[in-house]
Amino acid sequence: MAVLSEPFRASYLEWFRTMRTGDLDDVDVPVMLDAAVTELETLQVGHRSGRIGEAGLAYGREQIRGLLEQVTTQGSVSAVTKNRVGRLIMDRFQPELLDLPGRYTQDWFSYHEAHWLDHFGQLAGRPGLQAVEVGSYEGRSACWIANHLLTGAGSRLICVDPFDQYEGQERNFDHNIRVAGCADAIVTLRGRSHQVLPLLPEDAFDFVYVDGSHQILDVLQDAAMSWRLLRSDGILVFDDYEHTLFPDSFGMSAGPAVRAFLALLAGQYELLFEDWQVALRKR
Ligand SMILES: C[S@@+](CC[C@H](N)C(=O)[O-])C[C@H]1O[C@@H](n2cnc3c(N)ncnc32)[C@H](O)[C@@H]1O
């Protein structure tokens, strides 16, 4: 019995043919992603009902993962779309894809690195930069920010996180910033952002990355408090601004709250980019 459904297999072969000729484009990809997500769910249902065994499930998942990974190699697909595909791969297949030294169980960041270098790489080497990250988890994004943007003398990243997602999260964070060689540039403040951010000085920070709670009111609060921390010309980035592909997998999008916040601040910022994440510069 075939593991993948008949319609999916037919489309699958067609997509591979299109990729082989280099003709897959941004319009094709959302259809493929929807079909891949539905098929993954169908596989799970089949597995739970006993219709598909462990090996069949693993095989089906590998086929779908192979298809999605192929998309990320296509020259005809935009970086933003590849980013979306990458996020889906990370979300659905991530344990196999964590390749950094250190103790990581999740990767929510590596697909942004090239994009961030393009947009924020000019910060690297500037002395005395001050940055804040709301939501650090195991330090993956924090290490990247410290090692790629805050490389100038005296630069510093304040990481705000309650570290209560799992037993040992903070130990892994501490370990990871040590092995990445950036522990001296990072100050950890354990707690929720609404408790910690009011303790920081206003108009004092060059860069704030918000990737903490995705509850609407928390995002609004983070946005308002982060805005106050930023000095003029400072950069504010929100993760999970668009999060429509897999809404059931890790909660909700920051989009509605961020959009409301941006509407209130019209004219007071320059929009740097707006896709999976949104970034702005304070005027
Ligand atoms: C998606 S993870 C952050 C991932 C990290 N930025 C990275 O890319 O490696 C979200 C983190 O936000 C933290 N968090 C949740 N609610 C928070 C809050 N109210 N204030 C600060 N951090 C919060 C969680 O503990 C978790 O570690």
Ligand as a Chemical Component Dictionary entry (heavy atoms), coordinates in Angstrom:
data_LIG
# 
_chem_comp.id                   LIG 
_chem_comp.type                 NON-POLYMER 
_chem_comp.pdbx_formal_charge   0 
_chem_comp.three_letter_code    LIG 
# 
loop_
_chem_comp_atom.comp_id 
_chem_comp_atom.atom_id 
_chem_comp_atom.alt_atom_id 
_chem_comp_atom.type_symbol 
_chem_comp_atom.charge 
_chem_comp_atom.model_Cartn_x 
_chem_comp_atom.model_Cartn_y 
_chem_comp_atom.model_Cartn_z 
_chem_comp_atom.pdbx_ordinal 
LIG C1  C1  C 0  10.849 31.269 20.117 1  
LIG S1  S1  S 1  11.751 31.248 21.587 2  
LIG C2  C2  C 0  13.078 32.358 21.263 3  
LIG C3  C3  C 0  14.062 31.838 20.259 4  
LIG C4  C4  C 0  15.340 32.613 20.157 5  
LIG N1  N1  N 0  15.113 34.030 19.906 6  
LIG C5  C5  C 0  16.162 32.014 19.042 7  
LIG O1  O1  O 0  15.890 32.353 17.866 8  
LIG O2  O2  O -1 17.049 31.222 19.307 9  
LIG C6  C6  C 0  10.720 32.170 22.673 10 
LIG C7  C7  C 0  11.334 32.441 24.019 11 
LIG O3  O3  O 0  10.555 33.481 24.608 12 
LIG C8  C8  C 0  10.512 33.262 25.996 13 
LIG N2  N2  N 0  9.383  34.015 26.532 14 
LIG C9  C9  C 0  8.086  33.654 26.590 15 
LIG N3  N3  N 0  7.361  34.623 27.179 16 
LIG C10 C10 C 0  8.237  35.614 27.488 17 
LIG C11 C11 C 0  8.105  36.887 28.123 18 
LIG N4  N4  N 0  6.900  37.336 28.540 19 
LIG N5  N5  N 0  9.214  37.631 28.290 20 
LIG C12 C12 C 0  10.417 37.199 27.863 21 
LIG N6  N6  N 0  10.595 36.014 27.250 22 
LIG C13 C13 C 0  9.513  35.233 27.070 23 
LIG C14 C14 C 0  10.407 31.764 26.142 24 
LIG O4  O4  O 0  10.864 31.354 27.423 25 
LIG C15 C15 C 0  11.297 31.274 24.998 26 
LIG O5  O5  O 0  12.579 30.996 25.485 27 
# 
loop_
_chem_comp_bond.comp_id 
_chem_comp_bond.atom_id_1 
_chem_comp_bond.atom_id_2 
_chem_comp_bond.value_order 
_chem_comp_bond.pdbx_ordinal 
LIG C1  S1  SING 1  
LIG S1  C2  SING 2  
LIG S1  C6  SING 3  
LIG C2  C3  SING 4  
LIG C3  C4  SING 5  
LIG C4  N1  SING 6  
LIG C4  C5  SING 7  
LIG C5  O1  DOUB 8  
LIG C5  O2  SING 9  
LIG C6  C7  SING 10 
LIG C7  O3  SING 11 
LIG C7  C15 SING 12 
LIG O3  C8  SING 13 
LIG C8  N2  SING 14 
LIG C8  C14 SING 15 
LIG N2  C9  SING 16 
LIG N2  C13 SING 17 
LIG C9  N3  DOUB 18 
LIG N3  C10 SING 19 
LIG C10 C11 SING 20 
LIG C10 C13 DOUB 21 
LIG C11 N4  SING 22 
LIG C11 N5  DOUB 23 
LIG N5  C12 SING 24 
LIG C12 N6  DOUB 25 
LIG N6  C13 SING 26 
LIG C14 O4  SING 27 
LIG C14 C15 SING 28 
LIG C15 O5  SING 29 
# 
